[in-house]
């Protein structure tokens, strides 16, 4: 009986090729991708968060700050979790410390 189809050759498992590596060598690309992500994305973000936490920790009465909502004000009162901002004469607002993003001087220099 004649078989009129196409014959396909199967690999005998020899070689290894680029994707067929075994053991540790197959994990090297994944490890390299993780290392690149760490140094390009994760590490700078951790430094930025640490710097912001230090800034929040060192706030004091009289500092002029900007909140994440864009409110500019002077700190008139501090607690562990909140601060009181005076945003106009006799107008005070309580905000959480984490809402403060920077000082008013930082905002003024970034606008120009």
VENFENJO-V880122 format. One record per helix or strand. SS is the DSSP state (H for helix, E for strand). FROM is the first residue (numbers start at 1). TO is the last residue. If there is no record, write none. Layout:
BEGIN
[[SS FROM TO] [SS FROM TO]]
END
This chain:
BEGIN
[[H 23 26] [H 28 57] [E 64 67] [E 72 78] [E 82 88] [E 91 96] [H 97 99] [E 100 103] [H 104 111]]
END
